[in-house]
Amino acid sequence: MVDLSGVIRPGDGIVWGQACAEPQTLAEALVTQRTELSGCEVFLGINYSGTVKPENADHLRLSAYCGTGHNRALADAGVLEILPVPYSQLGALIRAGRIRADVVFVQVSRPNARGEYSLGLAADYLVPALEICRAIVAEVNDQVPWTYSDKVLHQEDFSLMVETSRPSASPSSRAPGAVETAIARHAASFVPDGAVLEFGIGALPDAVCSFLDGRKNLSIHSGTVGDGIVELLQKGIATRADAALLIGTRKLFDFARENVQGVGVEHHGLLNLIDEFNELTCALLAQTGADCPNVDFFLRELAVGAHRFYHHLGGSGGGH
């Protein structure tokens, strides 16, 4: 078991990688050693591993920006503070110290020939956290792909490092149901050639991808991507993809590994625009009703919103 006492002080604020990028060995070590490190504040993000349990709040203060995955159990137990802020503002809150990042836990790939460690599966709010933290603790997992990103690390950046080999945390897997498939087929009809795609999490985005055969020159510039983009890129339907998070299986991770023509993991500047687009989506859902009785109206109006979103990008096919 890795000893964290030489790096973490009681009461420190800790940020670690979320979703598939969670450094599970480091999280397990903190939970085990929480009594000696009492009072630490942990910002969880999306929580697929379930390492942190409600009873661990006896010595840890827990927060997140969402109730996704095992965060639901923490919230139901009353031990998780869910911050009422848009995702795009997390970086600013970290830089301002409102989300404390004294120590950052990262899961990274093995280094390349230049000695550079890749963030692998996430380059989201970890990037600003890495910029302002006192110490970086790295879990070097040889099952994490080396991906092209705008942030790489070197061994001298790490205050502590542990080497592991284990599958990444992942969401529970299920095939799209009949309703999701119907929505995906209908939604795909609103995607024109040359569109820029932005995805959320869950089964629906991958289902939409499965109905995009025949499209040309798509680009993917997204907060998160899943397995569904692999075939889009392999078939030439999409020409490029970058995202802040890779959430999927070995299919996605192996495709992204050192794939300069495939998937880049970037902390890009679209999050404010994505928030504006999501606000439009929520407004439309409110107009059409929770059960969305007028699906045609909703999708037509959503397509108008997507068109505006695309022109925020300068109609450049997703480029920077």
Residue pairs with C-beta under 8 A, 6 or more apart in sequence:
1 29
1 32
2 25
2 26
2 29
2 160
2 162
3 29
3 33
4 26
4 29
4 30
4 33
4 37
4 137
4 160
5 33
5 36
5 37
6 160
7 103
7 135
7 137
7 159
7 160
8 14
8 30
8 37
8 40
8 103
8 135
9 37
9 102
10 36
10 37
10 38
10 39
10 40
11 38
11 39
11 40
11 41
12 37
12 40
12 41
12 100
12 102
12 103
13 40
13 41
13 43
13 99
13 100
13 101
13 102
13 103
14 30
14 40
14 41
14 42
14 43
14 101
14 102
14 103
14 104
14 105
15 43
15 94
15 99
15 100
15 101
15 103
15 104
15 105
15 125
15 126
15 129
15 133
16 22
16 23
16 26
16 27
16 42
16 43
16 44
16 45
16 104
16 105
16 106
17 23
17 45
17 105
17 106
17 107
17 119
17 121
17 122
17 126
18 44
18 45
18 46
18 47
18 122
18 124
18 245
19 45
19 46
19 48
19 69
19 121
19 122
19 169
19 171
19 201
19 224
19 245
19 247
20 48
20 121
20 122
20 168
20 169
20 170
20 245
20 246
20 247
20 248
20 253
21 106
21 107
21 119
21 120
21 121
21 122
21 126
21 168
21 245
21 246
22 47
22 48
22 49
22 51
22 107
22 168
22 169
23 105
23 106
23 107
23 137
23 138
23 139
23 141
24 49
24 51
24 107
24 139
24 166
24 169
25 139
25 162
25 164
25 166
26 105
26 107
26 137
26 139
26 162
27 49
27 51
27 52
27 105
28 51
30 37
30 40
30 42
30 60
30 105
31 51
31 52
31 53
31 56
31 60
34 40
34 56
34 58
34 59
34 60
35 59
37 59
38 59
39 59
39 61
40 59
40 60
40 61
41 60
41 61
41 63
41 100
42 52
42 60
42 61
42 62
42 63
43 63
43 64
43 99
43 100
43 101
44 52
44 62
44 63
44 64
44 71
44 74
44 80
45 64
45 65
45 66
45 125
46 64
46 66
46 68
46 69
46 71
46 201
46 247
47 64
47 68
47 69
47 70
47 71
47 74
48 69
48 70
48 169
48 170
48 171
49 70
49 169
50 69
50 70
50 73
52 60
52 62
52 70
52 74
53 73
53 74
54 73
54 74
54 77
54 79
56 62
57 74
57 77
57 79
61 81
62 74
62 79
62 80
62 81
63 80
63 81
63 82
63 83
63 99
64 71
64 74
64 80
64 81
64 82
64 83
65 82
65 83
65 85
65 87
65 90
66 82
67 75
67 80
67 82
68 201
69 171
71 80
71 82
74 80
75 82
83 93
83 99
85 93
86 275
87 223
87 271
87 274
87 275
88 271
88 272
88 274
88 275
90 99
90 124
90 125
91 125
91 127
91 128
91 267
92 128
93 99
94 101
94 125
94 128
94 129
94 132
95 128
95 131
95 132
101 129
101 132
101 133
102 133
102 134
102 135
103 133
103 134
103 135
103 136
103 137
104 126
104 129
104 130
104 133
104 135
104 136
104 137
105 137
105 138
105 139
106 119
106 126
106 130
106 136
106 137
106 138
106 139
106 153
107 120
107 121
107 138
107 139
107 141
107 144
107 168
108 117
108 118
108 119
108 120
108 138
108 139
108 140
108 141
108 144
108 153
109 117
109 118
109 119
109 120
109 140
109 141
109 142
109 144
109 145
109 146
109 147
110 117
110 140
110 142
110 144
110 146
111 117
111 154
111 155
112 118
112 146
112 258
115 154
115 155
116 152
116 153
116 154
117 138
117 140
117 152
117 153
117 154
117 155
118 144
118 145
118 146
118 147
118 148
118 149
118 152
118 265
119 126
119 147
119 149
119 151
119 152
119 153
119 265
120 141
120 144
120 145
120 146
120 147
120 246
120 265
121 144
121 145
121 147
121 168
121 245
121 246
121 253
121 265
122 244
122 245
122 246
122 265
123 149
123 150
123 151
123 244
123 265
123 266
123 267
124 223
124 244
124 245
124 267
125 267
126 267
127 150
127 151
127 267
128 267
130 136
130 151
130 153
135 159
135 160
136 153
136 157
136 158
136 159
137 158
137 159
137 160
137 161
137 162
138 153
138 157
138 158
138 160
138 161
138 162
139 161
139 162
139 164
140 161
140 162
140 163
140 164
141 163
141 164
141 165
141 166
141 168
142 163
142 164
142 165
143 165
143 166
143 167
143 168
143 253
144 168
144 253
145 253
145 254
145 256
145 257
145 258
146 257
146 258
147 246
147 256
147 257
147 258
147 259
147 263
147 264
147 265
148 258
148 259
148 260
148 264
148 265
149 264
149 265
149 266
149 267
150 266
150 267
151 267
155 161
168 253
170 247
170 248
170 249
171 201
171 247
173 249
174 203
175 203
176 184
176 203
176 204
176 206
176 207
177 203
180 203
180 204
180 207
181 207
183 204
183 207
183 295
184 204
184 207
184 208
184 210
184 211
185 211
186 295
186 299
187 208
187 299
188 208
188 211
188 212
190 299
190 300
190 302
190 303
190 306
191 197
191 208
191 212
191 215
191 218
192 215
193 215
193 216
193 217
193 218
194 216
194 217
194 218
194 317
195 215
195 218
195 219
195 306
195 310
196 218
196 219
196 220
196 221
196 309
196 310
196 313
196 317
196 318
197 218
197 219
197 220
197 221
197 222
197 238
198 220
198 221
198 222
198 223
198 270
198 274
198 277
198 309
199 205
199 220
199 222
199 223
199 224
199 225
199 226
199 229
199 243
200 223
200 224
201 224
201 226
201 247
205 225
205 226
205 228
206 226
206 227
206 228
207 228
208 228
209 228
209 229
209 231
209 232
210 228
210 231
212 218
212 232
212 237
213 235
213 237
214 237
215 237
216 237
217 239
217 317
218 232
218 237
218 238
218 239
219 238
219 239
219 240
219 241
219 317
219 318
219 319
220 229
220 232
220 238
220 240
220 241
220 242
220 243
220 318
221 241
221 242
221 243
221 268
221 270
221 313
221 318
222 241
222 242
222 243
222 244
223 243
223 244
223 245
223 270
223 271
223 274
224 243
224 244
224 245
224 246
224 247
225 241
225 243
225 245
225 246
225 247
225 248
225 252
225 263
226 246
226 247
226 248
226 252
227 248
227 249
227 251
227 252
229 238
229 241
229 252
229 263
230 251
230 252
230 255
231 237
232 238
232 241
233 239
233 240
233 241
233 255
233 262
233 263
234 255
239 317
240 261
240 264
240 318
240 319
241 262
241 263
241 264
242 263
242 264
242 265
242 266
242 268
242 318
243 263
243 264
243 265
243 266
244 265
244 266
244 267
244 268
244 271
245 265
246 252
246 253
246 256
246 263
246 265
252 263
255 262
255 263
256 262
256 263
256 265
268 320
270 313
273 309
273 312
273 313
276 309
277 305
277 306
277 309
280 302
280 305
281 302
281 305
284 298
284 301
284 302
284 305
285 292
285 298
288 294
288 295
288 297
288 298
292 298
313 319
